[in-house]
Amino acid sequence: MSTEVSDAGAAPAANTRGVHDIGLVNPEVAALLSLPAARGRESMFAEPWDPDRARAIVSDLRDSPISGPPPLPIMEVRDFGIGGTPVRLYRPVAGEQLPIVVFFHGGGWVFGDLDTQDYACRALANAGRALVISVDYGLAPEHPFPGPVRECVTVVRELTTLAASLGGDPDRMILAGASSGGNLAAVVALDAVRHGWATPRGQVLVYPPLDATTTSASFRDNASGYMLSAREMRFYWQMYRQEADPRDPRLSPLFADDLTGLPPTLIFTAEFDVLRDDGEAFAQRLRSAGVPVVCRRYDGQIHGFLGLGHIGVDTGHALHEIGRWIREQVR
């Protein structure tokens, strides 16, 4: 079940119940959260995060196996590079100049690659009838902010000139991302609009981290027991942010002075997610700036549900809704 968050932010009341009410999450999610690996995950991020400890945590994250549904059939999948950055192209049909969705994967800026959200990219290409380009940007702490921002901007700028040769239409481009990839999608959209080098038709931000200060109510209310803990998310921010100002809008788009002129936006949040309020606060700021916004909260869900298609139905619903929204923006 999902709930639209209105202009006035009149979503269901914030979760103030804590981990003792774990039964309020969807039943399949509750089963996942009861597994020993899920119950013990928070302890993995215990401080102090000295360089040796941080490297060990990052190594464990990158070595974790990928789980999820089997790959969906699609006409073409091809790996190549744009501006020195590896990308993966997903083409659903032949013989057309297709809209383009540039997708930035999640993983807290420290793990994830072209494989970790392969299922989602296939689904978006098929459902959106679009050419999806997934971007394998450099990871922190080896590549901290602002390195990934510059890299993603470079990829999208070059893609605007390469699009026709790939069978895509640069005038019908959507920027999309999940989790930390949603942060990068929002930052690239801001850069494109402010500097006038592209006019995206839309942006899709799925449970995005948009406020490095980590002071929202959802960071308190959902701090523990829902897979992505406040402690874990703060680790990701620290690895990526390093010494940068947490209110720098290239790091925290929620603090951008001016959001006017940004493209229509689709935002998905999860009820039991420390990042829930980031996305919903950004939606309110966008609406105040005159930007058309659909903001949908998935009730009973946790961070990362876009990758849980093997255990529940919300993943398929969300991917279908994103695909339909994309088609509406680019027709």
C-alpha positions as CSV (number, residue, x, y, z in Angstrom):
1,M,0.0,0.0,0.0
2,S,1.2,3.5,-0.8
3,T,0.0,6.9,0.4
4,E,0.4,10.1,-1.5
5,V,2.0,12.9,0.5
6,S,0.0,16.1,-0.2
7,D,1.1,19.7,-0.7
8,A,0.7,20.4,3.0
9,G,2.6,17.3,3.9
10,A,-0.5,15.7,5.2
11,A,0.9,12.2,5.1
12,P,0.1,9.6,7.8
13,A,1.6,10.5,11.1
14,A,5.3,9.9,11.4
15,N,6.3,6.6,13.0
16,T,7.0,7.3,16.7
17,R,6.4,3.7,17.8
18,G,10.0,2.3,17.6
19,V,11.2,-1.2,16.9
20,H,8.8,-2.8,19.4
21,D,6.1,-2.3,16.9
22,I,7.9,-4.2,14.2
23,G,4.6,-6.0,13.4
24,L,3.4,-2.8,11.7
25,V,5.8,-3.4,8.8
26,N,4.5,-5.6,5.9
27,P,4.6,-9.3,6.9
28,E,7.2,-10.3,4.3
29,V,9.4,-7.4,5.5
30,A,9.0,-8.5,9.2
31,A,10.2,-12.0,8.2
32,L,13.2,-10.5,6.5
33,L,14.0,-8.3,9.6
34,S,13.8,-11.3,11.9
35,L,16.7,-13.0,10.1
36,P,20.0,-13.1,12.2
37,A,21.9,-11.1,9.5
38,A,19.3,-8.3,9.6
39,R,19.2,-8.3,13.4
40,G,23.0,-8.1,13.7
41,R,23.5,-5.6,10.9
42,E,23.6,-2.4,13.1
43,S,26.5,-3.7,15.2
44,M,28.6,-3.8,12.0
45,F,28.6,0.0,12.1
46,A,29.7,0.5,15.6
47,E,32.1,3.4,16.1
48,P,34.9,4.4,16.1
49,W,35.2,4.6,12.3
50,D,39.0,5.0,12.1
51,P,40.5,4.4,8.6
52,D,41.2,0.7,9.2
53,R,37.8,0.0,10.6
54,A,36.1,2.0,7.8
55,R,38.0,0.1,5.2
56,A,37.0,-3.2,6.7
57,I,33.3,-2.3,6.8
58,V,33.4,-1.1,3.2
59,S,35.2,-4.3,2.1
60,D,32.5,-6.4,3.8
61,L,29.8,-4.4,2.1
62,R,31.3,-4.8,-1.4
63,D,31.9,-8.5,-0.9
64,S,28.2,-9.2,0.1
65,P,26.4,-11.4,-2.4
66,I,23.6,-9.9,-4.5
67,S,20.2,-11.3,-3.9
68,G,17.0,-10.7,-5.7
69,P,14.7,-11.9,-8.5
70,P,16.1,-13.4,-11.7
71,P,16.8,-10.9,-14.5
72,L,13.9,-9.9,-16.7
73,P,14.1,-10.5,-20.4
74,I,15.0,-7.4,-22.4
75,M,16.1,-6.9,-26.1
76,E,19.6,-5.6,-25.5
77,V,22.1,-5.1,-22.6
78,R,25.5,-3.6,-23.4
79,D,28.4,-2.4,-21.4
80,F,30.7,0.4,-22.5
81,G,32.2,3.7,-21.2
82,I,31.3,7.4,-21.3
83,G,34.0,9.8,-20.4
84,G,36.0,7.0,-18.7
85,T,33.0,5.9,-16.6
86,P,31.6,2.4,-17.1
87,V,27.9,2.4,-18.0
88,R,25.4,-0.2,-19.0
89,L,22.7,0.3,-21.7
90,Y,19.3,-1.4,-21.6
91,R,17.2,-1.2,-24.8
92,P,13.6,-2.6,-24.6
93,V,12.8,-2.4,-28.3
94,A,14.5,-1.9,-31.7
95,G,14.2,0.7,-34.4
96,E,13.2,3.8,-32.4
97,Q,14.7,7.0,-31.0
98,L,13.7,6.2,-27.4
99,P,13.5,8.5,-24.3
100,I,16.5,8.1,-22.1
101,V,16.6,7.3,-18.4
102,V,20.0,7.9,-16.7
103,F,20.0,5.7,-13.6
104,F,22.4,6.1,-10.6
105,H,22.6,3.0,-8.3
106,G,22.4,3.0,-4.5
107,G,24.8,1.7,-1.9
108,G,25.5,4.6,0.3
109,W,28.1,5.9,-2.2
110,V,30.5,3.2,-0.9
111,F,29.2,0.0,-2.6
112,G,27.0,-1.0,-5.5
113,D,27.7,-1.3,-9.2
114,L,26.1,-2.1,-12.5
115,D,24.9,-5.5,-11.3
116,T,23.3,-4.5,-8.0
117,Q,20.3,-2.9,-9.5
118,D,20.3,-4.7,-12.9
119,Y,16.8,-6.0,-12.2
120,A,15.4,-2.5,-11.6
121,C,17.1,-1.1,-14.7
122,R,15.6,-3.9,-16.9
123,A,12.2,-3.3,-15.4
124,L,12.4,0.5,-15.9
125,A,13.5,0.1,-19.5
126,N,10.6,-2.3,-20.2
127,A,7.9,-0.4,-18.2
128,G,9.1,3.1,-19.3
129,R,9.7,2.1,-23.0
130,A,13.0,3.9,-22.6
131,L,16.7,3.5,-23.1
132,V,18.2,3.1,-19.6
133,I,21.8,4.1,-19.0
134,S,23.1,2.9,-15.7
135,V,26.2,4.7,-14.4
136,D,29.0,3.0,-12.4
137,Y,30.4,6.1,-10.7
138,G,33.4,6.0,-8.4
139,L,32.9,5.0,-4.8
140,A,33.8,6.5,-1.5
141,P,36.0,6.6,0.6
142,E,38.4,6.3,-2.4
143,H,36.3,8.7,-4.4
144,P,34.6,11.1,-1.9
145,F,32.4,14.1,-2.5
146,P,32.5,16.0,-4.9
147,G,34.2,13.4,-7.1
148,P,31.1,11.4,-7.9
149,V,29.1,14.5,-8.5
150,R,31.6,15.8,-11.1
151,E,31.8,12.3,-12.7
152,C,28.0,11.9,-13.0
153,V,27.6,15.5,-14.4
154,T,30.3,14.6,-17.0
155,V,28.6,11.4,-18.0
156,V,25.2,13.1,-18.5
157,R,26.7,16.0,-20.4
158,E,28.5,13.7,-22.8
159,L,25.4,11.5,-23.1
160,T,23.4,14.5,-24.4
161,T,25.8,14.5,-27.5
162,L,26.0,10.7,-27.8
163,A,22.3,10.0,-27.4
164,A,21.3,9.9,-31.0
165,S,24.1,7.5,-31.9
166,L,22.8,5.2,-29.2
167,G,19.2,5.3,-30.4
168,G,18.1,7.8,-27.7
169,D,16.5,11.2,-27.7
170,P,18.5,13.7,-25.6
171,D,15.4,16.0,-25.5
172,R,13.5,13.4,-23.6
173,M,15.8,12.6,-20.7
174,I,14.9,11.5,-17.2
175,L,17.4,11.5,-14.3
176,A,16.7,8.7,-11.8
177,G,18.3,7.1,-8.8
178,A,17.7,5.0,-5.7
179,S,19.0,5.8,-2.3
180,S,22.5,7.5,-2.7
181,G,21.8,7.4,-6.5
182,G,18.7,9.5,-5.8
183,N,21.0,12.0,-4.2
184,L,23.2,12.1,-7.3
185,A,20.2,12.4,-9.6
186,A,18.9,15.4,-7.7
187,V,22.3,17.1,-7.7
188,V,22.8,16.5,-11.4
189,A,19.4,17.9,-12.2
190,L,20.2,21.0,-10.1
191,D,23.5,21.4,-12.0
192,A,21.9,21.0,-15.4
193,V,19.1,23.5,-14.7
194,R,21.3,26.1,-13.0
195,H,24.1,26.0,-15.7
196,G,21.7,25.4,-18.6
197,W,23.5,22.5,-20.2
198,A,20.4,20.2,-20.3
199,T,16.7,20.4,-19.7
200,P,15.6,17.1,-18.1
201,R,12.0,16.1,-18.6
202,G,11.8,14.7,-15.1
203,Q,13.6,13.3,-12.1
204,V,12.8,10.1,-10.1
205,L,14.1,9.9,-6.6
206,V,13.6,6.7,-4.7
207,Y,14.1,7.0,-0.9
208,P,16.9,9.6,-1.5
209,P,19.3,10.9,1.2
210,L,19.1,14.7,0.7
211,D,20.2,16.1,4.1
212,A,23.6,15.3,5.5
213,T,22.8,16.8,8.9
214,T,20.7,13.7,9.7
215,T,18.5,15.6,12.1
216,S,15.1,14.8,10.7
217,A,12.3,13.2,12.8
218,S,12.6,10.0,10.8
219,F,16.2,9.6,11.8
220,R,15.0,9.5,15.4
221,D,11.8,7.5,14.9
222,N,13.2,4.8,12.6
223,A,16.7,4.8,14.1
224,S,17.0,1.1,14.7
225,G,15.4,-2.2,13.7
226,Y,14.5,-1.5,10.1
227,M,17.6,-2.7,8.3
228,L,19.1,0.7,7.4
229,S,19.8,2.2,10.9
230,A,20.6,5.8,11.7
231,R,24.1,4.6,12.7
232,E,24.6,2.9,9.3
233,M,23.4,5.9,7.3
234,R,25.6,8.3,9.2
235,F,28.6,6.0,8.3
236,Y,27.7,6.4,4.6
237,W,27.4,10.1,4.9
238,Q,30.8,10.3,6.7
239,M,32.6,8.2,4.1
240,Y,31.2,10.3,1.3
241,R,31.1,13.7,2.9
242,Q,34.5,13.6,4.6
243,E,35.1,17.2,5.7
244,A,32.6,19.0,3.4
245,D,29.9,21.3,4.8
246,P,26.8,19.1,5.4
247,R,24.7,22.0,4.1
248,D,26.5,22.3,0.8
249,P,23.6,21.9,-1.7
250,R,25.8,19.7,-4.0
251,L,25.9,17.3,-1.1
252,S,22.5,18.0,0.5
253,P,20.1,19.2,-2.2
254,L,17.5,20.0,0.5
255,F,19.6,23.1,1.3
256,A,19.6,24.5,-2.3
257,D,18.6,28.1,-2.2
258,D,16.4,28.0,-5.3
259,L,14.5,25.0,-6.7
260,T,12.6,26.8,-9.4
261,G,12.9,25.5,-12.9
262,L,13.5,21.9,-11.8
263,P,11.7,19.3,-13.9
264,P,8.6,17.4,-12.7
265,T,9.6,15.0,-9.9
266,L,8.5,11.6,-8.7
267,I,9.6,10.8,-5.1
268,F,9.1,7.4,-3.3
269,T,9.7,7.1,0.4
270,A,9.3,4.2,2.8
271,E,7.3,4.5,6.1
272,F,10.0,2.8,8.2
273,D,13.1,4.5,6.8
274,V,15.5,7.0,8.4
275,L,15.5,8.8,5.0
276,R,11.7,9.1,4.8
277,D,11.6,12.8,5.8
278,D,14.4,13.8,3.4
279,G,12.3,12.9,0.4
280,E,9.1,14.3,1.8
281,A,10.6,17.6,2.8
282,F,12.2,17.9,-0.6
283,A,8.8,17.3,-2.2
284,Q,7.3,20.2,-0.2
285,R,10.1,22.5,-1.1
286,L,9.7,21.6,-4.8
287,R,6.0,22.3,-4.7
288,S,6.6,25.6,-3.0
289,A,8.9,26.4,-5.9
290,G,6.2,25.6,-8.4
291,V,7.6,22.2,-9.5
292,P,5.0,19.5,-10.3
293,V,5.6,16.7,-7.8
294,V,4.2,13.2,-7.0
295,C,5.4,12.0,-3.6
296,R,4.4,8.5,-2.6
297,R,5.0,6.9,0.8
298,Y,5.1,3.1,0.7
299,D,3.4,2.2,4.0
300,G,4.8,-0.8,5.9
301,Q,8.0,-0.7,3.9
302,I,11.7,-0.2,4.6
303,H,14.6,1.4,2.8
304,G,15.7,-0.6,-0.2
305,F,12.3,-2.1,-1.1
306,L,13.0,-1.6,-4.8
307,G,15.4,-4.6,-4.5
308,L,13.0,-6.8,-2.6
309,G,11.0,-8.1,-5.6
310,H,11.8,-11.7,-4.6
311,I,9.9,-11.4,-1.3
312,G,7.0,-9.0,-1.9
313,V,4.7,-7.2,-4.4
314,D,5.6,-3.5,-3.6
315,T,8.7,-3.7,-5.8
316,G,6.8,-4.6,-8.9
317,H,4.1,-2.0,-8.1
318,A,6.7,0.7,-7.7
319,L,8.6,-0.1,-10.8
320,H,5.4,-0.2,-12.8
321,E,4.4,3.2,-11.4
322,I,7.8,4.7,-12.2
323,G,7.5,3.4,-15.8
324,R,4.1,4.8,-16.3
325,W,5.2,8.2,-14.9
326,I,8.2,8.2,-17.2
327,R,6.0,7.6,-20.2
328,E,3.7,10.5,-19.2
329,Q,6.7,12.9,-19.0
330,V,8.3,12.1,-22.3
331,R,5.3,11.6,-24.6
